[in-house]
C-alpha cells in the first residue's frame, strides 16, 4: 500500500487480478448478450415482454422445461412448460382479438394466483393491451372505483368474485365482457 492508503490504477488492477480494459470488455459482452436475448419477436416488431419471458424459450431447447409451477391450497401441483404457457397465452390473446379488444385497451384481472392469471397477463401483453391486476381481497367499492376510473372493457375473474363483487353493480360498470376462469362451458 502506498502512502495515504491509496492504490494507483496498476496496483488496483494487480490487487483484483484484472487486466487493464477488462471492465470494458465485460460491459461490451453484457450489452451484446442482452441485445441478442432481448431482440424481440421475429420481424423486428419491437420488444414484447411475453416474447422475452416465454415465446423465445418455447421456440427453443427449453420448450418442455417448466416455466410455471402452480401449487394449490389443497396440495395439488401443476407444472406448465414454456410450450404450454405460450399456447395458453396465445389463446387468450386470440380471444381478446375476437372480442374486439384493441391495443392499449385495458384488460382487468381479479383472480387469486392461479395459472389463468398468468395466461391473461401474458396474452394481454402479446395483444399489446394494458394488463390491470385487481387485488382479489378488494371489496366491491374499490373494485368498482378501479374499473370505472380505468374505463375497463373486459374483466377476467372467478365465479365467486363475480357473484360477490361485480354482479351487484354490473349495470353501473363500463364493462363489455366478463370472462370467468372457472365457469362451465356454455
C-alpha positions, 0 to 999 in steps of 0.5 A: 500500500502506498502512502495515504492508503491509496492504490494507483490504477496498476496496483488496483488492477494487480490487487483484483487480478484484472487486466487493464480494459477488462471492465470494458470488455465485460460491459461490451459482452453484457450489452451484446448478450442482452441485445441478442436475448432481448431482440424481440419477436421475429420481424423486428416488431419491437420488444414484447415482454411475453416474447422475452419471458416465454415465446423465445424459450418455447421456440427453443431447447427449453420448450418442455422445461417448466416455466410455471409451477402452480401449487394449490391450497389443497396440495395439488401441483401443476407444472406448465412448460414454456410450450404450454404457457405460450399456447395458453397465452396465445389463446387468450390473446386470440380471444381478446382479438375476437372480442374486439379488444384493441391495443392499449385497451385495458384488460382487468384481472381479479383472480387469486394466483392461479395459472389463468392469471398468468395466461391473461397477463401474458396474452394481454401483453402479446395483444399489446393491451394494458394488463390491470391486476385487481387485488382479489381481497378488494371489496366491491367499492374499490373494485368498482372505483378501479374499473370505472376510473380505468374505463375497463372493457373486459374483466377476467375473474372467478365465479365467486368474485363475480357473484360477490363483487361485480354482479351487484353493480354490473349495470353501473360498470363500463364493462363489455365482457366478463370472462370467468376462469372457472365457469362451465362451458356454455 
